[in-house]
């Protein structure tokens, strides 16, 4: 309606000016003998002035709408729902049900979205919900702000909540600085003021000297200056030790985790001249954008490949499973499998990529040796044929049993057990923790086998190379030995 009125008015404006210049208001020139007075019909003149009035009416409606009680603040008629695209608010209609209150403090900018500046209360709410595992869209809806504002707040520190600033108890407080200011105004000496405050005379004397002396000392200004000067960020070890930084960067390029790097530095102190670093310091250097010791591209070498830290409580959607026949329960396994005292008992599962591509993963319970099997399909016959072909050549001492979940890919488990001469056990429903070694390894493999990747493109040789990377890394569960080293030790024993 507004656009139609403005367009119609603009189109008629030139006609109005022409009417005035050529019509009843124009005067004949004396040098024009052929001049003839031209008059418009009254109806045409009325229509043109009506169009001009519509321009003024539309302009008044457009510029006065932001100041109405329609749920928007001054400067724009556009508002944004917390979980949807921008929508237009009619000032003569009621406010949307899910819109923020008109008297709230949330700022609506001219681009149609909530303000990008979050209050301290909103920031606290964002961090609490992020720690609880809520996604960004849910946090933005709950806090009544833009999603981009939440992302920016999290990205600055890499998803790690910065520690709240606090004043050390040994430092002077604002109350004590006010007492110093009143004592100076009364003409008291620094020693007399220090006696009343039960502080050292030198502390009070230095406080007065660093803030302009007795004549210019002001308590509020001195306290504000002390709070600002308390920011003294210490450079991390990766900034001051070039050798340590080179080692950490080299190990990250080799797909080592920060925890593996920190443990390896403790076991080999001569490699970095005795300098150690915690895995948390490496993570913070990678995640926090203000720390430039390590290139940001190294974050892609982490297991998850994420650019910021996320909560372990983040919700993950599950998927349904079919029913299998003649299954042997995990509770019927012999004791040596439970205690991990015998080599040759494996845990298996499928790592899914872009549907329907998948890779079969097998993890030995005692040594954590990993085997990856290329699949031509995820149906029961395809999985059985691939496992038989991959495992048939293994020694009997290294292949005794397999524990799997209740996926329909194991529909031919009885034939698989017959072909390989092993036992196949199945976990309880919705109990992946009963195959903990395999589940943890699948998380490591996600660094190479992404969920949205086509896993059919991997050849068996490429999968063997990925398994070799996992098997040659130091593992905390193996006292920082690699899986191959533990297998070699078990064979010698």
DRENDO-1510 file (C-alpha; in Angstrom, 1 decimal, always signed):
<recs>
REC; n; res; u; v; w
REC; 1; UNK; +0.0; +0.0; +0.0 .
REC; 2; UNK; +2.8; +2.4; +0.9 .
REC; 3; UNK; +4.8; +1.6; -2.2 .
REC; 4; UNK; +1.7; +2.0; -4.4 .
REC; 5; UNK; +0.9; +5.4; -2.9 .
REC; 6; UNK; +4.4; +6.7; -3.2 .
REC; 7; UNK; +4.7; +5.5; -6.8 .
REC; 8; UNK; +1.4; +7.0; -7.8 .
REC; 9; UNK; +2.3; +10.3; -6.2 .
REC; 10; UNK; +5.7; +10.5; -7.8 .
REC; 11; UNK; +4.2; +9.8; -11.2 .
REC; 12; UNK; +1.6; +12.5; -10.7 .
REC; 13; UNK; +4.0; +15.1; -9.3 .
REC; 14; UNK; +5.4; +16.0; -12.7 .
REC; 15; UNK; +1.8; +16.3; -14.0 .
REC; 16; UNK; +1.0; +18.7; -11.2 .
REC; 17; UNK; +4.0; +20.9; -11.9 .
REC; 18; UNK; +3.1; +20.9; -15.5 .
REC; 19; UNK; -0.5; +21.8; -14.7 .
REC; 20; UNK; +0.7; +24.8; -12.6 .
REC; 21; UNK; +3.2; +26.0; -15.2 .
REC; 22; UNK; +0.9; +25.6; -18.2 .
REC; 23; UNK; -2.5; +26.1; -16.6 .
REC; 24; UNK; -4.4; +28.7; -14.7 .
REC; 25; UNK; -1.3; +29.9; -12.7 .
REC; 26; UNK; +0.8; +30.7; -15.8 .
REC; 27; UNK; +1.2; +34.2; -17.1 .
REC; 28; UNK; +1.4; +35.0; -20.9 .
REC; 29; UNK; +4.7; +36.4; -22.2 .
REC; 30; UNK; +4.4; +39.7; -24.1 .
REC; 31; UNK; +6.7; +38.5; -26.8 .
REC; 32; UNK; +4.5; +35.5; -27.6 .
REC; 33; UNK; +1.7; +36.6; -29.9 .
REC; 34; UNK; +0.4; +33.1; -30.3 .
REC; 35; UNK; +0.0; +32.5; -26.6 .
REC; 36; UNK; -3.3; +30.8; -25.7 .
REC; 37; UNK; -4.4; +30.3; -22.1 .
REC; 38; UNK; -4.7; +26.6; -21.3 .
REC; 39; UNK; -7.0; +25.4; -18.5 .
REC; 40; UNK; -7.3; +21.9; -17.1 .
REC; 41; UNK; -10.6; +20.2; -16.4 .
REC; 42; UNK; -11.5; +20.5; -12.7 .
REC; 43; UNK; -11.8; +16.7; -12.4 .
REC; 44; UNK; -8.2; +16.1; -13.6 .
REC; 45; UNK; -6.9; +18.7; -11.3 .
REC; 46; UNK; -8.7; +17.1; -8.3 .
REC; 47; UNK; -7.3; +13.7; -9.1 .
REC; 48; UNK; -3.7; +15.0; -9.3 .
REC; 49; UNK; -4.0; +16.8; -6.0 .
REC; 50; UNK; -5.4; +13.6; -4.5 .
REC; 51; UNK; -2.3; +11.7; -5.7 .
REC; 52; UNK; +0.0; +14.2; -4.1 .
REC; 53; UNK; -1.9; +13.9; -0.8 .
REC; 54; UNK; -1.4; +10.1; -0.9 .
REC; 55; UNK; +2.3; +10.7; -1.1 .
REC; 56; UNK; +2.2; +12.7; +2.1 .
REC; 57; UNK; +0.0; +10.2; +3.8 .
REC; 58; UNK; +2.2; +7.2; +2.9 .
REC; 59; UNK; +5.3; +9.1; +4.1 .
REC; 60; UNK; +3.8; +9.9; +7.4 .
REC; 61; UNK; +2.7; +6.3; +7.9 .
REC; 62; UNK; +6.1; +4.9; +7.0 .
REC; 63; UNK; +8.1; +7.2; +9.3 .
REC; 64; UNK; +5.8; +7.2; +12.3 .
REC; 65; UNK; +5.3; +3.4; +12.4 .
REC; 66; UNK; +8.6; +2.7; +14.3 .
REC; 67; UNK; +7.4; +4.9; +17.2 .
REC; 68; UNK; +4.2; +3.0; +17.7 .
REC; 69; UNK; +3.7; +0.2; +20.3 .
REC; 70; UNK; +4.1; -2.6; +17.8 .
REC; 71; UNK; +7.0; -4.4; +19.3 .
REC; 72; UNK; +9.8; -2.6; +17.5 .
REC; 73; UNK; +12.1; +0.1; +18.6 .
REC; 74; UNK; +12.8; +3.4; +16.9 .
REC; 75; UNK; +14.5; +3.4; +13.5 .
REC; 76; UNK; +12.7; +0.6; +11.7 .
REC; 77; UNK; +9.4; -1.1; +11.2 .
REC; 78; UNK; +11.1; -4.4; +10.7 .
REC; 79; UNK; +11.5; -6.9; +13.6 .
REC; 80; UNK; +12.8; -10.4; +13.7 .
REC; 81; UNK; +11.6; -13.5; +15.5 .
REC; 82; UNK; +14.2; -15.3; +17.5 .
REC; 83; UNK; +13.9; -18.4; +15.2 .
REC; 84; UNK; +12.7; -17.2; +11.9 .
REC; 85; UNK; +13.2; -14.7; +9.0 .
REC; 86; UNK; +12.5; -11.0; +9.4 .
REC; 87; UNK; +8.8; -10.0; +9.5 .
REC; 88; UNK; +7.1; -6.7; +9.1 .
REC; 89; UNK; +5.2; -5.2; +12.1 .
REC; 90; UNK; +2.1; -3.2; +11.3 .
REC; 91; UNK; +1.9; -0.4; +13.9 .
REC; 92; UNK; -2.0; -0.5; +13.9 .
REC; 93; UNK; -2.1; -4.2; +14.6 .
REC; 94; UNK; -1.3; -6.1; +17.8 .
REC; 95; UNK; +2.2; -7.4; +18.6 .
REC; 96; UNK; +3.1; -11.0; +17.6 .
REC; 97; UNK; +2.7; -13.5; +20.4 .
REC; 98; UNK; +6.3; -14.6; +20.4 .
REC; 99; UNK; +7.7; -11.1; +20.0 .
REC; 100; UNK; +9.8; -9.5; +22.8 .
REC; 101; UNK; +8.0; -7.0; +25.0 .
REC; 102; UNK; +7.9; -3.5; +23.7 .
REC; 103; UNK; +9.4; -2.2; +26.8 .
REC; 104; UNK; +12.3; -4.6; +26.8 .
REC; 105; UNK; +16.0; -3.8; +26.4 .
REC; 106; UNK; +16.6; -5.9; +23.3 .
REC; 107; UNK; +17.8; -3.6; +20.5 .
REC; 108; UNK; +16.3; -4.1; +17.0 .
REC; 109; UNK; +18.7; -2.8; +14.3 .
REC; 110; UNK; +17.9; -1.4; +10.8 .
REC; 111; UNK; +18.8; -4.7; +9.2 .
REC; 112; UNK; +15.9; -6.5; +10.8 .
REC; 113; UNK; +17.6; -8.6; +13.4 .
REC; 114; UNK; +18.1; -8.3; +17.2 .
REC; 115; UNK; +21.1; -6.3; +18.3 .
REC; 116; UNK; +24.5; -7.9; +18.2 .
REC; 117; UNK; +25.6; -6.6; +21.6 .
REC; 118; UNK; +24.6; -9.0; +24.4 .
REC; 119; UNK; +24.2; -7.9; +28.0 .
REC; 120; UNK; +26.1; -9.5; +30.8 .
REC; 121; UNK; +22.9; -11.5; +31.8 .
REC; 122; UNK; +22.5; -12.7; +28.2 .
REC; 123; UNK; +26.2; -13.7; +28.1 .
REC; 124; UNK; +25.8; -15.7; +31.3 .
REC; 125; UNK; +22.7; -17.4; +29.9 .
REC; 126; UNK; +24.5; -18.3; +26.7 .
REC; 127; UNK; +27.4; -19.9; +28.4 .
REC; 128; UNK; +25.2; -21.9; +30.8 .
REC; 129; UNK; +23.1; -23.2; +28.0 .
REC; 130; UNK; +26.2; -23.9; +25.8 .
REC; 131; UNK; +27.7; -25.9; +28.7 .
REC; 132; UNK; +24.4; -27.9; +29.0 .
REC; 133; UNK; +24.8; -29.0; +25.4 .
REC; 134; UNK; +22.1; -26.9; +23.7 .
REC; 135; UNK; +22.6; -25.9; +20.0 .
REC; 136; UNK; +23.0; -22.3; +18.9 .
REC; 137; UNK; +19.5; -22.0; +17.5 .
REC; 138; UNK; +17.9; -23.0; +20.8 .
REC; 139; UNK; +20.2; -20.7; +22.8 .
REC; 140; UNK; +19.4; -17.8; +20.6 .
REC; 141; UNK; +15.6; -18.4; +20.9 .
REC; 142; UNK; +15.9; -18.7; +24.7 .
REC; 143; UNK; +18.1; -15.6; +25.2 .
REC; 144; UNK; +16.1; -13.5; +22.6 .
REC; 145; UNK; +19.0; -12.6; +20.5 .
REC; 146; UNK; +20.4; -13.2; +17.0 .
REC; 147; UNK; +22.1; -16.5; +16.3 .
REC; 148; UNK; +25.1; -14.7; +14.8 .
REC; 149; UNK; +25.5; -12.9; +18.1 .
REC; 150; UNK; +25.7; -16.2; +19.9 .
REC; 151; UNK; +28.2; -17.6; +17.4 .
REC; 152; UNK; +30.4; -14.6; +17.7 .
REC; 153; UNK; +30.5; -14.8; +21.5 .
REC; 154; UNK; +31.4; -18.5; +21.3 .
REC; 155; UNK; +33.9; -18.1; +18.5 .
REC; 156; UNK; +36.0; -15.4; +20.3 .
REC; 157; UNK; +37.2; -17.9; +22.9 .
REC; 158; UNK; +36.6; -21.1; +21.0 .
REC; 159; UNK; +33.6; -22.2; +23.0 .
REC; 160; UNK; +35.6; -22.0; +26.3 .
REC; 161; UNK; +34.0; -19.7; +28.8 .
REC; 162; UNK; +36.5; -17.1; +30.0 .
REC; 163; UNK; +37.2; -17.0; +33.7 .
REC; 164; UNK; +35.4; -14.2; +35.6 .
REC; 165; UNK; +37.7; -11.4; +36.8 .
REC; 166; UNK; +38.0; -11.0; +40.6 .
REC; 167; UNK; +40.0; -8.8; +42.9 .
REC; 168; UNK; +42.8; -10.3; +44.9 .
REC; 169; UNK; +42.1; -10.0; +48.7 .
REC; 170; UNK; +45.6; -8.5; +49.2 .
REC; 171; UNK; +44.9; -5.6; +46.9 .
REC; 172; UNK; +43.4; -2.3; +48.0 .
REC; 173; UNK; +39.6; -2.1; +47.7 .
REC; 174; UNK; +37.6; +0.9; +46.7 .
REC; 175; UNK; +36.5; +1.5; +50.3 .
REC; 176; UNK; +40.2; +1.6; +51.4 .
REC; 177; UNK; +41.0; +4.0; +48.6 .
REC; 178; UNK; +38.2; +6.3; +49.7 .
REC; 179; UNK; +39.6; +6.2; +53.3 .
REC; 180; UNK; +43.0; +7.2; +51.8 .
REC; 181; UNK; +41.4; +10.1; +49.9 .
REC; 182; UNK; +39.6; +11.3; +53.0 .
REC; 183; UNK; +42.8; +11.0; +55.1 .
REC; 184; UNK; +44.8; +13.1; +52.6 .
REC; 185; UNK; +42.0; +15.8; +52.5 .
REC; 186; UNK; +42.3; +15.9; +56.3 .
REC; 187; UNK; +46.1; +16.3; +56.2 .
REC; 188; UNK; +47.0; +12.9; +57.6 .
REC; 189; UNK; +50.3; +11.3; +56.7 .
REC; 190; UNK; +50.6; +8.0; +54.8 .
REC; 191; UNK; +51.8; +6.2; +57.9 .
REC; 192; UNK; +48.7; +7.4; +59.9 .
REC; 193; UNK; +46.3; +6.3; +57.1 .
REC; 194; UNK; +48.1; +2.9; +56.9 .
REC; 195; UNK; +47.7; +2.4; +60.6 .
REC; 196; UNK; +43.9; +2.9; +60.4 .
REC; 197; UNK; +43.7; +0.6; +57.4 .
REC; 198; UNK; +46.0; -2.0; +59.0 .
REC; 199; UNK; +48.1; -1.9; +55.9 .
REC; 200; UNK; +51.8; -1.4; +55.3 .
REC; 201; UNK; +52.9; +2.3; +55.1 .
REC; 202; UNK; +54.9; +1.6; +52.0 .
REC; 203; UNK; +51.8; +0.2; +50.2 .
REC; 204; UNK; +49.8; +3.3; +51.0 .
REC; 205; UNK; +52.7; +5.6; +50.0 .
REC; 206; UNK; +53.1; +3.8; +46.7 .
REC; 207; UNK; +49.4; +4.0; +46.1 .
REC; 208; UNK; +49.4; +7.8; +46.6 .
REC; 209; UNK; +52.5; +8.3; +44.4 .
REC; 210; UNK; +51.3; +6.3; +41.4 .
REC; 211; UNK; +48.0; +8.3; +41.3 .
REC; 212; UNK; +49.2; +11.9; +41.2 .
REC; 213; UNK; +50.4; +12.5; +44.7 .
REC; 214; UNK; +48.5; +13.9; +47.8 .
REC; 215; UNK; +47.0; +16.8; +45.9 .
REC; 216; UNK; +45.6; +15.0; +42.9 .
REC; 217; UNK; +44.7; +11.6; +44.4 .
REC; 218; UNK; +41.1; +10.5; +43.7 .
REC; 219; UNK; +39.7; +7.2; +45.0 .
REC; 220; UNK; +37.4; +6.4; +42.1 .
REC; 221; UNK; +40.0; +7.2; +39.4 .
REC; 222; UNK; +42.7; +5.2; +41.3 .
REC; 223; UNK; +40.5; +2.2; +41.7 .
REC; 224; UNK; +39.5; +2.2; +38.0 .
REC; 225; UNK; +43.2; +2.6; +37.0 .
REC; 226; UNK; +44.2; -0.4; +39.2 .
REC; 227; UNK; +41.5; -2.6; +37.7 .
REC; 228; UNK; +42.6; -1.8; +34.2 .
REC; 229; UNK; +46.3; -2.3; +34.9 .
REC; 230; UNK; +45.5; -5.7; +36.5 .
REC; 231; UNK; +45.1; -7.1; +33.0 .
REC; 232; UNK; +48.5; -8.7; +32.4 .
REC; 233; UNK; +48.1; -11.6; +30.1 .
REC; 234; UNK; +51.1; -13.9; +30.3 .
REC; 235; UNK; +52.5; -15.3; +27.0 .
REC; 236; UNK; +52.0; -19.0; +26.7 .
REC; 237; UNK; +54.9; -21.4; +26.4 .
REC; 238; UNK; +54.2; -22.0; +22.7 .
REC; 239; UNK; +55.0; -18.3; +22.1 .
REC; 240; UNK; +58.3; -18.2; +24.1 .
REC; 241; UNK; +59.7; -21.7; +23.2 .
REC; 242; UNK; +60.4; -22.1; +19.5 .
REC; 243; UNK; +61.5; -25.8; +19.9 .
REC; 244; UNK; +58.4; -26.7; +21.8 .
REC; 245; UNK; +56.2; -25.0; +19.3 .
REC; 246; UNK; +57.8; -26.8; +16.4 .
REC; 247; UNK; +57.4; -30.2; +18.1 .
REC; 248; UNK; +53.7; -29.6; +18.9 .
REC; 249; UNK; +53.0; -28.4; +15.4 .
REC; 250; UNK; +54.8; -31.4; +13.9 .
REC; 251; UNK; +52.8; -33.9; +16.1 .
REC; 252; UNK; +49.5; -32.2; +15.3 .
REC; 253; UNK; +50.3; -32.5; +11.6 .
REC; 254; UNK; +50.8; -36.2; +12.2 .
REC; 255; UNK; +47.2; -36.3; +13.7 .
REC; 256; UNK; +48.3; -36.8; +17.3 .
REC; 257; UNK; +45.9; -35.5; +19.9 .
REC; 258; UNK; +47.0; -32.8; +22.4 .
REC; 259; UNK; +46.8; -35.3; +25.2 .
REC; 260; UNK; +49.1; -37.7; +23.4 .
REC; 261; UNK; +51.6; -34.8; +22.7 .
REC; 262; UNK; +51.7; -33.8; +26.4 .
REC; 263; UNK; +52.2; -37.3; +27.6 .
REC; 264; UNK; +55.0; -37.9; +25.0 .
REC; 265; UNK; +56.8; -34.8; +26.2 .
REC; 266; UNK; +56.7; -36.0; +29.8 .
REC; 267; UNK; +58.2; -39.4; +28.7 .
REC; 268; UNK; +60.9; -37.8; +26.5 .
REC; 269; UNK; +62.0; -34.6; +28.3 .
REC; 270; UNK; +65.1; -34.2; +26.2 .
REC; 271; UNK; +63.1; -33.6; +23.1 .
REC; 272; UNK; +62.0; -30.1; +24.1 .
REC; 273; UNK; +64.9; -29.4; +26.5 .
REC; 274; UNK; +62.8; -30.4; +29.5 .
REC; 275; UNK; +59.9; -28.0; +28.7 .
REC; 276; UNK; +56.5; -29.4; +29.3 .
REC; 277; UNK; +53.0; -28.2; +28.3 .
REC; 278; UNK; +49.6; -29.4; +29.2 .
REC; 279; UNK; +47.1; -30.7; +26.7 .
REC; 280; UNK; +44.6; -28.0; +27.8 .
REC; 281; UNK; +47.1; -25.3; +26.9 .
REC; 282; UNK; +47.4; -26.8; +23.4 .
REC; 283; UNK; +43.6; -26.9; +23.0 .
REC; 284; UNK; +43.3; -23.3; +24.2 .
REC; 285; UNK; +46.0; -22.1; +21.8 .
REC; 286; UNK; +44.1; -23.7; +18.9 .
REC; 287; UNK; +40.6; -22.6; +19.9 .
REC; 288; UNK; +41.1; -19.0; +21.2 .
REC; 289; UNK; +41.4; -16.7; +18.3 .
REC; 290; UNK; +43.6; -14.2; +20.0 .
REC; 291; UNK; +46.4; -16.7; +20.4 .
REC; 292; UNK; +48.4; -16.9; +17.2 .
REC; 293; UNK; +51.2; -19.3; +18.2 .
REC; 294; UNK; +49.7; -22.2; +16.2 .
REC; 295; UNK; +48.0; -21.9; +12.8 .
REC; 296; UNK; +44.3; -22.2; +12.9 .
REC; 297; UNK; +44.4; -24.8; +10.1 .
REC; 298; UNK; +45.8; -27.3; +12.7 .
REC; 299; UNK; +42.3; -27.6; +14.2 .
REC; 300; UNK; +41.4; -29.8; +11.2 .
REC; 301; UNK; +43.9; -32.4; +12.5 .
REC; 302; UNK; +41.9; -32.9; +15.7 .
REC; 303; UNK; +39.7; -35.9; +16.1 .
REC; 304; UNK; +36.5; -34.0; +15.8 .
REC; 305; UNK; +37.7; -31.3; +13.4 .
REC; 306; UNK; +35.6; -28.7; +15.2 .
REC; 307; UNK; +36.6; -25.1; +15.4 .
REC; 308; UNK; +35.5; -24.7; +19.0 .
REC; 309; UNK; +34.9; -26.8; +22.1 .
REC; 310; UNK; +31.4; -28.3; +22.6 .
REC; 311; UNK; +29.8; -29.8; +25.6 .
REC; 312; UNK; +29.8; -33.6; +26.1 .
REC; 313; UNK; +26.1; -33.2; +27.0 .
REC; 314; UNK; +25.2; -32.3; +23.4 .
REC; 315; UNK; +22.2; -34.3; +22.3 .
REC; 316; UNK; +22.7; -36.8; +19.6 .
REC; 317; UNK; +19.9; -38.4; +17.7 .
REC; 318; UNK; +19.7; -42.2; +17.5 .
REC; 319; UNK; +18.4; -44.5; +14.9 .
REC; 320; UNK; +16.3; -47.6; +14.9 .
REC; 321; UNK; +17.6; -51.2; +14.8 .
REC; 322; UNK; +16.0; -54.5; +13.6 .
REC; 323; UNK; +15.6; -57.8; +15.4 .
REC; 324; UNK; +17.9; -60.7; +14.9 .
REC; 325; UNK; +17.3; -64.4; +15.5 .
REC; 326; UNK; +19.3; -66.9; +17.5 .
REC; 327; UNK; +21.5; -64.3; +19.1 .
REC; 328; UNK; +24.0; -65.2; +21.8 .
REC; 329; UNK; +23.9; -62.6; +24.6 .
REC; 330; UNK; +27.0; -60.7; +25.7 .
REC; 331; UNK; +26.3; -62.0; +29.2 .
REC; 332; UNK; +27.2; -65.5; +28.0 .
REC; 333; UNK; +30.8; -64.6; +27.1 .
REC; 334; UNK; +33.6; -66.4; +29.0 .
REC; 335; UNK; +35.4; -64.7; +31.8 .
REC; 336; UNK; +38.7; -64.2; +29.9 .
REC; 337; UNK; +36.9; -61.9; +27.4 .
REC; 338; UNK; +35.5; -59.7; +30.2 .
REC; 339; UNK; +38.9; -59.4; +32.0 .
REC; 340; UNK; +40.8; -58.7; +28.7 .
REC; 341; UNK; +43.4; -61.3; +29.6 .
REC; 342; UNK; +43.3; -63.2; +26.3 .
REC; 343; UNK; +44.1; -61.8; +22.8 .
REC; 344; UNK; +41.8; -62.5; +19.9 .
REC; 345; UNK; +38.4; -61.1; +21.0 .
REC; 346; UNK; +37.1; -58.3; +18.9 .
REC; 347; UNK; +34.4; -55.7; +19.0 .
REC; 348; UNK; +32.7; -54.6; +15.8 .
REC; 349; UNK; +30.4; -52.0; +14.3 .
REC; 350; UNK; +29.7; -50.0; +11.1 .
REC; 351; UNK; +30.8; -46.4; +10.7 .
REC; 352; UNK; +28.3; -44.7; +8.4 .
REC; 353; UNK; +29.0; -42.0; +5.9 .
REC; 354; UNK; +26.7; -40.6; +3.3 .
REC; 355; UNK; +23.9; -43.1; +3.1 .
REC; 356; UNK; +24.3; -45.9; +2.3 .
REC; 357; UNK; +28.1; -45.9; +2.3 .
REC; 358; UNK; +29.7; -47.5; +5.4 .
REC; 359; UNK; +33.0; -49.1; +6.7 .
REC; 360; UNK; +33.2; -52.0; +9.1 .
REC; 361; UNK; +35.4; -51.4; +12.1 .
REC; 362; UNK; +37.0; -54.0; +14.4 .
REC; 363; UNK; +38.9; -53.4; +17.6 .
REC; 364; UNK; +40.7; -56.1; +19.6 .
REC; 365; UNK; +39.8; -55.7; +23.3 .
REC; 366; UNK; +43.2; -56.4; +24.8 .
REC; 367; UNK; +45.6; -54.6; +22.4 .
REC; 368; UNK; +43.2; -52.1; +20.8 .
REC; 369; UNK; +44.4; -53.1; +17.4 .
REC; 370; UNK; +42.1; -51.6; +14.7 .
REC; 371; UNK; +41.0; -53.2; +11.4 .
REC; 372; UNK; +38.9; -51.5; +8.8 .
REC; 373; UNK; +37.0; -53.5; +6.2 .
REC; 374; UNK; +35.7; -52.0; +3.0 .
REC; 375; UNK; +32.0; -52.8; +2.3 .
REC; 376; UNK; +30.1; -53.0; -1.0 .
REC; 377; UNK; +26.8; -52.6; +0.9 .
REC; 378; UNK; +25.3; -52.6; +4.3 .
REC; 379; UNK; +23.0; -55.6; +3.9 .
REC; 380; UNK; +23.6; -58.8; +5.8 .
REC; 381; UNK; +25.1; -60.8; +2.9 .
REC; 382; UNK; +27.4; -57.9; +1.9 .
REC; 383; UNK; +28.8; -57.4; +5.5 .
REC; 384; UNK; +29.3; -61.2; +6.0 .
REC; 385; UNK; +31.1; -61.6; +2.7 .
REC; 386; UNK; +33.4; -58.7; +3.4 .
REC; 387; UNK; +34.2; -59.8; +7.0 .
REC; 388; UNK; +35.0; -63.4; +5.9 .
REC; 389; UNK; +37.3; -62.2; +3.1 .
REC; 390; UNK; +39.2; -59.8; +5.4 .
REC; 391; UNK; +39.5; -62.1; +8.5 .
REC; 392; UNK; +39.9; -65.5; +6.9 .
REC; 393; UNK; +43.7; -65.3; +6.8 .
REC; 394; UNK; +44.2; -64.3; +10.4 .
REC; 395; UNK; +45.8; -66.8; +12.9 .
REC; 396; UNK; +43.3; -68.6; +15.1 .
REC; 397; UNK; +45.1; -67.2; +18.2 .
REC; 398; UNK; +44.2; -63.7; +17.1 .
REC; 399; UNK; +40.6; -64.4; +16.1 .
REC; 400; UNK; +38.4; -66.1; +18.7 .
REC; 401; UNK; +35.2; -64.1; +19.0 .
REC; 402; UNK; +33.4; -60.9; +17.8 .
REC; 403; UNK; +31.0; -58.8; +19.8 .
REC; 404; UNK; +28.6; -56.7; +17.8 .
REC; 405; UNK; +25.5; -54.5; +18.4 .
REC; 406; UNK; +22.0; -55.5; +17.3 .
REC; 407; UNK; +22.3; -54.0; +13.8 .
REC; 408; UNK; +20.5; -55.7; +10.9 .
REC; 409; UNK; +23.8; -55.9; +9.0 .
REC; 410; UNK; +24.5; -59.0; +11.2 .
REC; 411; UNK; +21.5; -60.9; +10.0 .
REC; 412; UNK; +23.8; -63.7; +8.8 .
REC; 413; UNK; +25.8; -63.9; +12.0 .
REC; 414; UNK; +25.3; -67.7; +12.2 .
REC; 415; UNK; +26.8; -68.2; +8.8 .
REC; 416; UNK; +29.7; -65.8; +9.7 .
REC; 417; UNK; +30.5; -67.7; +12.9 .
REC; 418; UNK; +30.5; -71.0; +10.9 .
REC; 419; UNK; +32.7; -69.6; +8.1 .
REC; 420; UNK; +35.3; -68.2; +10.5 .
REC; 421; UNK; +35.0; -70.8; +13.2 .
REC; 422; UNK; +34.4; -68.2; +15.9 .
REC; 423; UNK; +31.7; -67.1; +18.4 .
REC; 424; UNK; +29.5; -64.0; +17.8 .
REC; 425; UNK; +28.0; -62.2; +20.7 .
REC; 426; UNK; +25.5; -59.4; +20.8 .
REC; 427; UNK; +25.1; -56.5; +23.2 .
REC; 428; UNK; +21.9; -55.6; +25.0 .
REC; 429; UNK; +19.5; -53.2; +23.3 .
REC; 430; UNK; +20.6; -49.5; +23.5 .
REC; 431; UNK; +23.8; -50.4; +25.3 .
REC; 432; UNK; +26.7; -49.2; +23.2 .
REC; 433; UNK; +28.8; -48.8; +26.3 .
REC; 434; UNK; +29.1; -52.6; +26.4 .
REC; 435; UNK; +31.4; -52.2; +23.3 .
REC; 436; UNK; +33.3; -49.3; +24.7 .
REC; 437; UNK; +36.6; -49.9; +23.0 .
REC; 438; UNK; +34.9; -50.0; +19.6 .
REC; 439; UNK; +32.8; -46.9; +20.3 .
REC; 440; UNK; +35.8; -44.8; +21.4 .
REC; 441; UNK; +37.7; -46.0; +18.3 .
REC; 442; UNK; +34.9; -45.0; +16.0 .
REC; 443; UNK; +35.1; -41.5; +17.4 .
REC; 444; UNK; +38.8; -41.4; +16.6 .
REC; 445; UNK; +38.0; -42.6; +13.1 .
REC; 446; UNK; +35.6; -39.8; +12.4 .
REC; 447; UNK; +38.6; -37.6; +11.8 .
REC; 448; UNK; +39.1; -39.6; +8.6 .
REC; 449; UNK; +35.7; -41.1; +7.9 .
REC; 450; UNK; +33.3; -38.1; +8.0 .
REC; 451; UNK; +29.6; -38.6; +8.4 .
REC; 452; UNK; +28.8; -36.7; +5.2 .
REC; 453; UNK; +31.6; -38.3; +3.1 .
REC; 454; UNK; +31.1; -41.1; +0.5 .
REC; 455; UNK; +32.9; -44.0; +2.2 .
REC; 456; UNK; +32.6; -46.1; -1.0 .
REC; 457; UNK; +35.5; -44.1; -2.5 .
REC; 458; UNK; +38.0; -45.5; +0.0 .
REC; 459; UNK; +40.0; -48.5; -1.2 .
REC; 460; UNK; +41.1; -51.2; +1.2 .
REC; 461; UNK; +44.7; -50.0; +1.0 .
REC; 462; UNK; +43.6; -46.5; +2.1 .
REC; 463; UNK; +41.6; -47.9; +4.9 .
REC; 464; UNK; +44.7; -50.0; +6.0 .
REC; 465; UNK; +46.7; -46.8; +6.1 .
REC; 466; UNK; +44.2; -45.1; +8.3 .
REC; 467; UNK; +44.2; -48.1; +10.6 .
REC; 468; UNK; +48.0; -48.1; +10.7 .
REC; 469; UNK; +47.9; -44.4; +11.9 .
REC; 470; UNK; +45.7; -45.4; +14.8 .
REC; 471; UNK; +47.7; -48.5; +15.6 .
REC; 472; UNK; +51.1; -46.7; +15.8 .
REC; 473; UNK; +50.0; -43.9; +18.1 .
REC; 474; UNK; +50.6; -43.9; +21.9 .
REC; 475; UNK; +47.4; -44.6; +23.8 .
REC; 476; UNK; +46.7; -43.6; +27.3 .
REC; 477; UNK; +44.7; -46.8; +28.0 .
REC; 478; UNK; +47.8; -48.8; +27.1 .
REC; 479; UNK; +50.1; -46.7; +29.4 .
REC; 480; UNK; +51.1; -44.6; +26.4 .
REC; 481; UNK; +52.2; -47.6; +24.3 .
REC; 482; UNK; +51.0; -48.1; +20.8 .
REC; 483; UNK; +48.6; -50.9; +19.9 .
REC; 484; UNK; +51.3; -52.7; +17.9 .
REC; 485; UNK; +53.8; -52.5; +20.8 .
REC; 486; UNK; +51.2; -54.0; +23.1 .
REC; 487; UNK; +50.4; -56.8; +20.6 .
REC; 488; UNK; +54.1; -57.6; +20.3 .
REC; 489; UNK; +54.5; -57.7; +24.1 .
REC; 490; UNK; +51.5; -60.0; +24.4 .
REC; 491; UNK; +53.0; -62.4; +21.8 .
REC; 492; UNK; +56.3; -62.5; +23.6 .
REC; 493; UNK; +54.6; -63.2; +26.9 .
</recs>
